[in-house]
Amino acid sequence: MNKRDLSYLPGCLGAATKAQLLSIIAQCFEGIEPDEYFAYYFEQAGPIHRRLRLYYSEAGELAGYCLLTFDDSHQAFCVIGASAGFLPQFRGKNNTFSFLFLR
């Protein structure tokens, strides 16, 4: 699987990539509205730094993502969060494990 890593800033994804990401979110999480999920985890304002890894199939299709969030606004610690989702055929391969520990 091919990967693309970026420091995520609100609005940095093109319309096609964002649409593919919203489709993956819709397939991964039941009972949520993908646009609301995206707004909360990807675009929420505040002292949060985000790292995003996009995973692509050999055919160039967006197959999944892993989003890491770092909130270092606290004096004594940093709160780390993670969200990941993959199309069904790409799940279960421990794709995010190395990304989580290398960041």
N, C-alpha and C positions, 0 to 999 in steps of 0.2 A: 504494500500500500504506500502511495506517495503522501507526503505530509507538507503542510505549509504552516509555519509558526509566525505569530505576530503579536505585538503588544496591541491589545484591542482598545480602540478609542471609539466612542459613540459615532455612528455614521461612517465608519471606515470600510464597511463591506459594500460591494456593488449590489445593485438591485437583484441580479440573477442569483448571486451567492446567498443573499439574505433570504430569498424565496425558497431556495433549496434547503437552507438551514431551518426555516419555519416548517417545511414539510417533514424534515427529520424529527423535529420536536413534536409535531402532531402525531407521528407514528410511535414515538417513544413513551409519551406521558398521557395517560388517560385522564379525562376530566379536567383538563386545563385548556385555556385559550392560548394558542401559540404566540400570538402577538403580545399578550399580556406577560407571558413567561419571558419572552425575548426582552421586552421593555424592562422588566424587573431585574433579570440576571445580567443582561448584556449592556443596557443603556442607563441604568439607574445612576443618578448624580451622587456625588459624595467622594470621600477620600479613599476610593477603592481603585487599585491597580489591577488590570486584567491581562492575562496571557491566554491566547486562543491558539489551539492547534486544529487545523482542518485536515481531515483524512480523505484522500481521493482514491477511487478504484483505479485499476490499470487502464480502464477506458476513459478516465478523466472525470467520472461522475463523483460529486460530493457524497461520500459514504458515511461520514460521521464527524464529530467534533469533541473536543475536550476544552472546557473553559475553566481556568483557575482564577480565583479572585483573592486579592490580598488587601486587607483593611488594616493598615498600620497606624490608624489614628489614636490607638490606645497607647499609653505611655510605656507599659510594661510588657506588652505582647502584641502579636500580629494574629488576626483572625484569618484563616485560610479556608476558602470554600471551593467546591468543585462541582461541575455539572458536565455530564457527558451523554451523548446519544449517538446511536448508529442505526443505519438501515438494518432490518432483520438479518439479511444474509451476511452481514459483516460483524455481527455480535459474537462475543465469547472467545475472542482471540487475544485478550489482555493488551489491546492496543494502547490504552491510556497509561498503563502502569509506569513505563519509563518516563513519560512526560511529567507525571505527577512528582517524581523524585528528582528529575533533572532541573526543575525550576526552583 
